[in-house]
Amino acid sequence: MKPFSLVTLLLLLSAGIAAQPLPHPKNIIIMIGDGMGYNHVMAADYYLGQKQIFEEFPVRLGMATYPAKAGEFDPSDPLSNYIATGYNPSLAWKDTAYLKKDFTESAAAATALATGIKTYNNAIGMSVDHDTLINLTEWAKLMGKSTGVVTTVPFSHATPAGFVAHNIVRTAYSAIAYDMLLRSRCDVIMGCGNPAFDDEGIPVKEKWEGSAYVGDSVFWSQLLAGSGKKTGFILAGKTKTVADCDGDSKPDSWTVIQDETDFKKLTQGDTPKRVLGCPKVHSSLQIGRKPRSAEGENALPYTTPFLKTVPDLSEMTAGAINVLDNNSKGFFLMVEGGAIDWACHSNLKGRMIEEIRDFDQAVLAVNNWVEKNSNWNETLLIITGDHETGFLSGKVPFEPLGDNGQGKLPDMNFYSSNHTNSLIAVYAKGAGSEWLRQFADEYDSVRGPFIQNTEIAQLVHFLWSDASLPASRLFFRPKAK
């Protein structure tokens, strides 16, 4: 698959809005509600009695999420995936079986969002031919900007990994963690996966079992001991050095934060140069707390008290921005509400609404930062999902949800415990957001104009276009000789 000509794209798009000057946003923030479809947002609206802040953004479009190759990927058999069939609007609104096949998963979706190229399911930053793709954190670094990723699930999971790392399969967590923490030039990485705590934030007394998310137990111990100063780590008897994140040709150590109070402190005042934030919980911030409810798994949201030993997504996001905005050239940040997807896989209606509300509060934190410390002429904010999870509908498939009023669960049902090939929504505000409409050249009878997930990254490339960089450099890293 060859990259498009950037010159051609500029000509085609400028023909549509030639009178407008090309925006060149200083900062770009992409926020992803993993698994979040139209009906998931609507369910939260009905229960909370108000719309989410991003629903008021001026640009609102649909987005197709299908991969280049769907199905399961077997690393031992490169041909194990099968070609996806795209998105057919006429079938998508009447055939439940159609929606339940050829869907993407989070790694392929993140790779498409981060690189502008569709790929096979389970790929992390790799093409269908196993070329290494250039992601948006790498592209931003080429422009001298700071970069970061934040998530409510393990930082080496599919979505954050797709914006930073490269691997033929998403489940190679140790290798992906090493890639993110040693090879990448990211300034901020935040997410769960702490091997010293369980899902309720209780210290693990036995040997760490879940250390793959952070590399391994030895590497994690070295990171903690060397926080803020150590740049070389012993892995398999060899010294591995962290990358230079600021372009001064010197490796930059990770300052590791774990305590909720340290995340809160990071939201204001001076910050370390480089931050790895890993809260004191294992797989996610709140989704794993028990009991899920006293009344059953589909009880009202907020039935079970939240863990108080971990930050929420808005604190993590605000802290990340406080580190990144020290760069006068600007920054790129990806923020994921990763546990929305986890709640939907388990068909947990209450937990789904909790996670969407937490995600919306993080969007509010970004919105407030822009209006207080930046402005909408220099910052672009894009809100979307990576796919729909759970086939969430009303009392029967494809029926709208029923609004039962604030504080009451709407009439809704999950008709799957997996992803679907449904369209999801994109919301955008700020510098360059209107140009996203130029990509919406396909039409759905219910959702209206829609884009492809690859066109998010293509928009970023377009707005951050640089004539000194050949188009091929925007997408592919040369293979090692």
Disulfide bonds with the S-S distance in Angstrom:
none
